[in-house]
Amino acid sequence: MVIPGAPILQRAMATAAHGHGSGGDRTWKILTFVVALPGVGVCMLNAWLKQQNHPHTQPEFKAYSHLRIRTKRFPWGDGDHTFFHNPHTNALPSGYEEPHH
């Protein structure tokens, strides 16, 4: 059974789903610049202000047996530091590194 006007209705729905002619792309562009980017900026400012009020201190090192397990050495450097090692926040199996000043 053929419904008169069905192909036209189907084409209109497909066009609207892809955003053609509905202005959807303009809406998302406006939302990006008015909501998303300022929101990211406010979150970054909040994190920076909180960090300024609470300077970083290293927690006490506890040699838990289930953490920092090394079954084989890393293929770079001295073999004990991870690829993205940060001596201020990442401990080695033997403890934190002494700062080099």
C-alpha positions in Angstrom: 0.0 0.0 0.0 1.4 3.4 -1.0 0.6 6.4 1.2 0.4 9.6 -0.8 3.0 12.1 0.3 5.1 9.6 2.2 8.3 10.1 0.2 8.1 13.9 0.9 7.6 13.4 4.6 10.4 10.9 4.8 12.8 13.3 3.0 11.8 16.2 5.3 12.5 14.0 8.4 15.9 12.9 7.0 16.9 16.5 6.3 15.9 17.6 9.8 17.9 14.8 11.4 21.1 15.9 9.7 20.5 19.5 10.8 20.2 20.9 7.2 17.9 23.9 7.2 17.1 23.7 10.9 19.8 26.1 12.2 21.2 23.4 14.5 24.8 24.0 13.5 24.5 27.7 14.4 22.9 26.8 17.8 25.8 24.5 18.7 28.4 27.2 17.6 26.7 29.8 19.8 26.5 27.3 22.7 30.2 26.5 22.3 31.3 30.1 22.5 28.8 31.3 25.1 28.5 28.4 27.5 31.3 25.8 26.9 34.4 27.9 26.6 33.5 30.3 29.4 32.6 27.3 31.6 36.1 25.8 30.9 37.7 29.1 31.8 35.7 29.4 35.1 36.7 25.8 36.0 40.4 26.6 35.3 40.3 29.7 37.3 38.7 27.9 40.2 41.3 25.1 40.2 44.1 27.7 40.0 42.7 29.8 42.9 42.3 26.6 45.1 45.9 25.6 44.3 47.2 29.0 45.3 45.5 28.7 48.7 46.7 25.2 49.4 50.3 24.6 48.4 51.3 21.0 47.6 52.8 18.9 50.3 53.9 15.3 49.8 52.0 12.8 51.8 53.9 10.4 54.0 55.4 7.5 52.0 54.0 4.1 53.0 55.5 1.1 51.3 52.3 -0.9 50.6 53.1 -4.2 49.0 50.4 -3.9 46.3 51.6 -0.6 44.9 54.5 0.2 42.6 55.1 -3.4 41.7 57.9 -3.8 39.2 58.1 -7.2 37.5 60.7 -5.9 35.0 62.5 -2.7 34.4 61.2 0.1 32.1 63.1 0.2 28.8 64.0 3.9 29.2 66.2 5.9 31.5 67.3 4.0 34.6 64.5 1.5 34.3 62.8 2.6 37.6 60.9 5.8 36.5 57.6 5.6 34.6 57.4 7.4 31.3 55.6 10.4 32.7 57.3 10.4 36.1 56.9 13.5 38.3 59.3 13.4 41.3 57.0 15.7 43.3 54.0 13.5 43.2 55.1 10.0 42.1 57.0 7.8 44.5 59.4 5.1 43.5 59.3 1.7 45.2 61.9 2.9 47.7 60.1 6.2 48.4 60.1 9.8 47.2 63.1 11.2 45.4 65.1 14.0 47.2 64.6 17.4 45.5 67.6 18.6 43.5 68.0 22.2 44.3 
